[in-house]
Amino acid sequence: MTLTAMTYNIKNGGHGGRLDAITRIITELRPDVLALQELQDFQRDGERVMRRMAEATGMRAFLTRSWCGGQPVAILVRNGSAVTSAGRVRRPFHHAAAEVTVDTDRGPLTVIGTHLYPFSGGRRLWEARWLATRADPQRMVLLMGDLNSLDPWIDHADRLHALPPRYRSRHLLRAGGVDTRAVQALADAGFVDLYRQAGSEPAALDYTAPTKHGGGHEFSRMRLDYILGTQPVARLVKTYRVISGGESETASDHYPVVAEIDLTIGG
C-alpha cells in the first residue's frame, strides 16, 4: 500500500464553472492527503462549498482562512479517523498555512498545506522561514503547496525572459539574479524536494504552470507547486508526477502534482 499525496492550486475557488472539473480530477487521482490553494469563497455560508467538495471526493476537509486578505487553503484527508490534530501555522501569511497530523503505519505524519506570497520575494522568504521551523529531521513532515518560488537547482533565465516585466519582477532579486530564496530556505532547513528525490521519466512534465488554457500571461513553464518532505518521508517516496492532459488543461492555470509514498494512513 502507498499513500498518495497531492497539491493543487485551483485558481480563485474554481469560479467560472470549473469546480465540477476540479472535483472530477481529484476523484480520479484519489489522493489520501490533498493540499488545495486559492479557495476563494470556500469559507462562506458555513464552508458550504468546502463541505460539498469533501463529500463529493469522499474526504474530510480542514479549511484554514487567511488573516491578511488572501485566499483560504485546505488539507483534505481520505481516512478522517486517522487525524490526530488539525490547525494552522500561526503566522501572518498573506494566504494561510494549514497543518494536519495523521497516524500511519510508520508513525505520525504531519502534513502542511500552504500558498506563499506571490508579489514580493522578500515577503515570500519570511513565510518560507516560518515554515522552515517545521522541518524536524526526526519527524515525518510533508510540506505541499504553491510556493510561488523558482527552485535553486536549474537555470531559469530563458523562462523568465519570456515573461512580461511586471511578472518577471516577482522572481528577480533587487540586486539582480533569480530569486530562489524561499525554496532554498526550506531546503537548508531540511526539507527535501520529492521531485528530485524520486527522479522522473524523460518525457515527464517539469513545470506546473501554466496549463494549456490558463495562466499564459503570468507564467512561462515554471515549477511553482511543490511536494517537499523531511528525510524520513523523502526516503519513502516512490513516484512523483505533474498531471497534465484532459480536464487538467482547463480546470485551473496550475497542474495538480502527485507523489506516491510508501506509507499507509491509519497504521
C-alpha positions in Angstrom: 0.0 0.0 0.0 1.1 3.6 -0.7 0.0 7.0 0.4 -0.9 9.3 -2.5 -0.1 13.0 -1.7 -1.4 15.7 -3.9 -1.3 19.5 -4.2 -3.5 21.7 -6.4 -3.9 25.4 -6.9 -7.5 25.6 -8.3 -7.4 29.3 -9.2 -9.9 31.6 -7.4 -12.1 28.9 -6.0 -12.9 27.3 -9.3 -15.1 30.1 -10.3 -16.3 30.3 -14.0 -17.8 26.8 -14.0 -14.5 25.0 -13.3 -15.4 23.4 -9.9 -17.0 20.3 -11.2 -13.9 19.5 -13.4 -11.6 20.1 -10.4 -13.7 17.7 -8.3 -13.6 15.1 -11.1 -9.8 15.4 -11.3 -9.5 14.9 -7.5 -11.8 12.0 -7.6 -9.9 10.3 -10.4 -6.5 10.7 -8.8 -7.9 9.6 -5.4 -5.3 11.3 -3.1 -5.0 10.2 0.5 -3.9 13.7 1.6 -4.6 16.7 -0.5 -3.5 20.3 -0.2 -5.7 22.9 -2.0 -4.9 26.6 -2.6 -6.9 29.6 -3.8 -10.2 28.5 -2.2 -12.0 31.8 -2.8 -15.4 31.9 -1.1 -15.0 28.4 0.3 -15.3 29.9 3.8 -18.7 31.4 3.2 -22.1 30.0 4.3 -20.6 27.7 6.9 -18.0 26.5 4.5 -20.7 25.2 2.2 -18.5 24.8 -0.9 -15.8 23.1 1.1 -18.2 20.7 2.6 -19.7 19.9 -0.8 -16.3 19.1 -2.3 -15.3 17.0 0.7 -18.4 15.0 0.3 -18.0 14.6 -3.4 -14.5 13.3 -3.1 -15.0 11.2 0.0 -12.6 13.1 2.1 -12.6 15.1 5.4 -11.6 18.8 4.9 -9.7 21.2 7.2 -10.0 24.7 5.9 -7.7 27.5 7.0 -8.7 31.1 6.4 -6.3 34.0 5.7 -5.7 36.6 8.3 -4.3 39.1 5.8 -6.7 39.4 3.0 -5.6 36.4 0.9 -7.5 33.2 0.0 -8.1 30.2 2.2 -6.1 26.9 1.9 -7.2 23.5 3.0 -5.9 20.0 3.7 -8.2 17.1 2.9 -7.7 13.6 4.3 -9.3 10.4 2.9 -9.2 8.5 6.2 -10.5 11.2 8.5 -10.5 8.9 11.5 -6.7 8.8 11.4 -6.4 12.6 12.1 -5.0 13.3 15.5 -4.7 17.0 15.3 -5.5 19.9 12.9 -4.9 23.6 13.0 -3.0 26.4 11.4 0.6 27.7 11.4 0.0 30.8 13.4 1.9 33.4 11.5 0.6 36.3 9.4 0.7 34.6 6.0 -0.8 36.5 3.1 -2.8 33.4 2.3 -2.5 30.7 5.0 -0.8 27.5 6.2 -2.9 24.6 7.4 -1.4 21.7 9.4 -2.8 18.3 10.0 -1.3 15.2 11.7 -2.4 11.7 10.8 -1.5 8.3 12.1 0.3 6.0 9.7 1.8 2.5 9.8 5.2 4.2 10.3 4.2 6.7 12.9 2.7 10.2 12.9 2.8 12.2 9.6 2.4 15.9 9.7 1.0 17.5 6.5 1.3 21.2 5.9 -0.5 22.9 3.0 0.3 26.5 2.1 0.4 29.2 -0.5 3.3 31.6 -0.3 3.2 35.3 -1.2 3.2 35.9 -4.9 4.2 39.5 -5.3 7.4 40.0 -3.3 10.4 37.8 -2.9 11.2 39.3 0.5 7.8 38.6 1.9 7.8 35.2 0.4 11.1 34.5 2.1 9.7 35.4 5.5 6.8 33.0 5.0 9.2 30.2 3.9 11.3 30.8 7.1 8.2 30.4 9.3 7.6 27.0 7.6 11.3 26.0 7.8 10.9 25.8 11.6 8.7 22.7 11.0 11.5 20.7 9.4 12.3 18.4 12.3 14.7 15.8 10.9 13.4 13.2 13.3 9.8 13.5 12.2 7.8 12.7 9.1 6.6 16.1 7.7 5.1 16.8 4.3 5.0 20.4 3.0 2.8 20.9 0.0 1.5 23.8 -2.0 2.0 26.7 -4.3 5.3 28.2 -3.1 5.3 30.9 -5.9 9.1 30.4 -6.0 11.6 29.0 -8.5 14.0 26.4 -7.3 17.7 26.9 -6.9 18.9 23.9 -8.9 18.3 24.8 -12.5 18.8 27.8 -14.9 15.6 29.8 -15.2 16.9 32.6 -17.5 15.0 31.6 -20.6 11.7 31.1 -18.8 12.0 34.4 -17.1 12.9 36.2 -20.3 9.6 35.0 -21.8 7.6 36.8 -19.1 6.3 40.4 -19.3 8.3 42.6 -17.0 5.5 43.0 -14.4 5.5 39.3 -13.8 9.2 38.7 -14.3 10.0 41.1 -11.4 8.3 38.7 -8.9 11.2 36.3 -9.4 14.1 38.6 -9.5 16.4 40.0 -6.8 16.7 43.7 -6.5 20.5 43.4 -6.9 20.0 41.2 -10.0 19.7 37.4 -10.4 16.9 34.9 -9.9 15.2 34.9 -6.6 15.1 31.3 -5.4 15.5 32.1 -1.7 12.2 30.7 -0.5 12.8 27.2 -1.7 16.5 27.4 -0.7 15.5 28.3 2.8 13.2 25.3 3.1 15.9 23.0 1.6 18.5 24.4 4.0 16.2 23.7 6.9 16.0 20.0 5.9 13.0 19.8 3.5 13.8 17.6 0.5 12.3 18.2 -2.9 10.5 14.9 -3.6 10.5 15.7 -7.4 14.3 15.5 -7.4 14.3 12.6 -4.9 12.1 10.4 -6.9 13.6 11.3 -10.3 11.3 11.5 -13.3 10.7 9.9 -16.7 12.4 11.6 -19.6 9.1 12.8 -21.0 7.7 13.9 -17.7 6.4 17.4 -17.3 8.9 19.6 -15.4 6.7 22.6 -14.8 3.4 23.2 -13.0 2.1 26.4 -14.6 0.7 27.5 -17.0 -1.7 24.9 -18.3 -2.5 24.9 -22.0 -5.5 27.1 -21.5 -4.8 29.2 -18.4 -2.1 31.5 -16.9 -0.1 32.0 -20.1 0.4 35.7 -19.4 1.6 35.2 -15.8 3.7 32.0 -16.1 6.2 30.6 -18.6 6.6 26.9 -17.9 7.5 27.4 -14.3 7.6 24.9 -11.4 5.9 26.7 -8.6 4.0 23.9 -6.9 6.0 21.5 -4.7 5.8 18.5 -2.5 8.6 18.6 0.0 9.4 16.2 2.9 11.8 15.8 5.7 14.3 13.0 5.3 12.1 10.3 7.0 9.5 11.0 4.3 11.9 11.5 1.4 13.4 8.0 2.0 9.9 6.6 1.3 9.0 8.4 -1.9 8.3 6.1 -4.9 6.9 8.3 -7.7 6.3 12.0 -8.4 4.1 13.3 -11.3 2.8 16.6 -12.7 -0.7 15.7 -14.0 -1.3 17.2 -17.5 -3.8 16.5 -20.2 -7.6 16.1 -20.3 -9.5 18.4 -17.9 -6.4 19.5 -16.1 -5.7 21.8 -19.1 -8.8 23.9 -18.4 -9.7 23.3 -14.8 -7.0 25.7 -13.5 -3.9 27.6 -14.5 -1.8 25.2 -12.4 -1.5 21.5 -12.9 -2.0 19.1 -10.0 1.1 17.4 -8.5 1.0 13.9 -7.1 3.6 11.9 -5.1 3.3 8.3 -4.0 5.0 7.5 -0.7 5.5 4.1 1.0 3.1 4.8 3.9 -0.4 3.7 4.9 -2.6 6.1 6.8 -4.3 4.5 9.8 -1.5 2.2 10.8 
